Amino acid sequence: MTDAQITPAAEDEGDVAADYIEELLDICDLDGDIDIETSGDRTHLSVTASSDSNLRILANPEAVAALQELTRLAVQVRTGEFSRLILDVGGSRAVRQQQLAQRVDAALAALDKGAAQYDFEPMSSYERKLVHDLAAERGLVSRSEGEGRDRHTVLTRD
């Protein structure tokens, strides 16, 4: 993607988010390198470190989700704009995607055995999007149900 396709707001969002994460890492005395990727209006921030780093403390999916929300709030306060930032710490997003792929495969097996539908636990919109994409790849139909914190994905054959 060329710089002309990246919105100025997205660049600002990445810089503000990186500054926030860097301060947090310093306060917590955690090691990590921050990479910023911007695609259109979505900013992806990755925090990585060597395998012997203490960064793994934050790589738990729940911790990453909470840290992402805090970072989004910090960006919104600083820029006055809604933030759609995606945060990855220590490869946690790839691990979570693999876990969700295994869950979709389990759903497929359950549906093959005659289950009418397969309900996932409530999850973030990002994770629901991953499940929708994984389900589509496997020929399943997916929909989101519920409101707020109860919003979850349901998979069916048709």
Beta strands, then each sheet from edge to edge (+ up, - down):
strand 1: 33-39
strand 2: 42-48
strand 3: 86-89
strand 4: 118-119
strand 5: 141-145
strand 6: 152-156
sheet 1: 1+ 2- 3-
sheet 2: 4+ 6- 5+
end
